[in-house]
Amino acid sequence: MTDVVDTRAATGNEPTPLGPDSVAWSVFGDLTFVLGASRRLLIDVAHPVVAAGVREFSVFETDPYGRAERTLDMIMGVVYGREDSLATARRLRELHREIKGTKPDGSRWSALNPEAFHWVHASLVHGVYTQQKVLGRGWRPGEIERFYLEMRQVGRLYGVREQDMPPDWAAFTRWFEQMAATRLERSDMTDRVLAVVDSPKPPPVPVLRHGIVWNYTVRPVAGRVLALITAGLLTPELRELLGVPWNRSRRLAFDALAAVSRNTVPRLPRSLRLVPQARRAMRQARRAGSAGSRGDDSASPAGLPFEVVDVRSADGTRLHVEIHGPADAPTIVLAHGILCSLGFWRKQIERLGSEFRIVAYDQRGHGRSAVARAGRYSMDHLADDLHAVLAATVPADRTAVVAGHSLGGIAVMAWAARYPADIAARASAVALVNTTPGAILDNVRFLRGPDSLIGLRRRLAQTVVPLAGLPMPRRIPLRRKLLTQIAVGAPAAAEIGLQLDRMIGATSAGGRGGYGAMLVNLVTTIDAASVNVPALVIAGRRDRIAPPARSRLIASQLPELLDLIELDCGHCAPLEFPDAVSDALRELATRPTGTARIHPVPDEAAHRDAAAAGNHATTDEFDADREHSDRVSTPER
């Protein structure tokens, strides 16, 4: 596959190096940076592209102290170098230019892959924040936001694209958690880093290099302490993902160690507390008698390399788009549902990314896409966003399979209605997964109550939905369990609920509130007849949000229905039945043109559902779901 590499130092005006008045100068170069080094390396290599580079080019196992010294010199030179910062940053970027290769499947990877390059910078930023908070002097009011803006400047110095870096600390933490939940993975490289941490090599000190001294006195203690610090600085989710052991005794030991560090490191004399590069820079600044420059606070899958593209919708809202797979392969465009992100499609990207060109994007207000202004969350905006993504990523002389899940399926139908000339020109086929043609509140299967109270429930939901636009804690007790009960089928794996909970916690308040209000107020139905290309519908028999009767109604309206597939899943077929959904998309993308419809909806079901258009599904319809499933395609898990 192809990999887009950005080697520009900056866009627009040259970024300003940091100076003695910066927050970064006060927190970056103390001993906590050394203590947190193994944690940063571990998180770095959890990204598959970074892991590929470290696997082939790094000497962290054979020369750990030499590598650490060179890394320290380079990054401290960028932060504390002042006049030399930009030159050092350019050398750092040039060193990464040659770190690239080809995977066994023929796809290319590069250390300058925009996401991977930013990830290394981001893990550095997050690492300094965490180690200073847990092991150092802590953070004073207002410091964290200033520190993050300064580190954006540092990122620009060595070529991280400005559009890849979230604009503020709150957005960064949301993005970081999203990356940790959807991009990182355990691999041989994370295991090898942990092995080096558990059993470190002796440093280049003559007395310590003696085998008996090191192996029987220093190494067991050093390895235990280093492993404890590395594990303690990880979040519980990362410890679980990377297979790092953790229990009550280790937690108590780490808490005691961290308390000692917090009360000791800040009180050490500067000659002991600071690394040599930071100490030297501060001494030179004092001699120059200049406070220097704090810096300008103003803004200046699946294991395969991929291209990151920023697309502007019709109203100017920035959309985060990723392109995976070979450039000349058939294209599949994926649109996710509300409260999720493009990571929802991770399993499809993993399964299809080596043979197809996969385009996935974050809906506005979700993932890494921008939050739109109030009022800019509507059916037309859904359509405009998909239209902009297709225009930017699918060449004019080619077509793509366009797949939408839930809200993404509504986006596909809205796009077909709003841009009728585009549907045949841009789409070779469409997949509508766990979606609905509207009248959502009248048809959900949870909290229904008597049919006579449907109108009251609708009015109540419309009254309280503005609360969805309020800030929400990333973790809420019992939310994951409730979410699993509503959105996921009973047989599904537990980690699916965890993944959904993380995505919801990372969704912006604007995105939640904007599209939440749109869906609650969507009391009419969409006519799927505008989707006048071959189309596939996938439903979940256990779907409590978009019940299968709604998929049948869509299927009955499609002019060129290829198939109606019902899976034994809830509302998240791409996560619950990843192979079945991936196989269906593969069949769509490789399907010969001109194929007639395969499985028309049975007449009695079409008649029943068409009659129910705009109204809530009845209890009889729910009871008929399993009987009807005998008459449609039903792939097994």
Helices and strands as residue ranges (DSSP letters): H 23-27, H 31-35, H 37-45, H 48-57, H 64-80, G 82-84, H 85-97, E 100-102, E 108-110, H 114-135, H 143-157, G 162-164, H 169-182, H 188-198, H 206-209, H 211-213, I 214-218, H 219-232, H 236-242, H 248-264, G 265-267, H 270-273, H 276-288, E 306-312, E 318-324, E 331-335, G 342-345, H 346-352, E 357-361, H 379-393, E 400-405, H 407-418, H 420-426, E 427-433, G 451-453, H 454-464, G 465-469, H 479-487, H 494-506, H 509-520, G 528-530, E 535-540, H 548-557, E 561-567, H 573-576, H 578-590, H 603-611, H 619-629
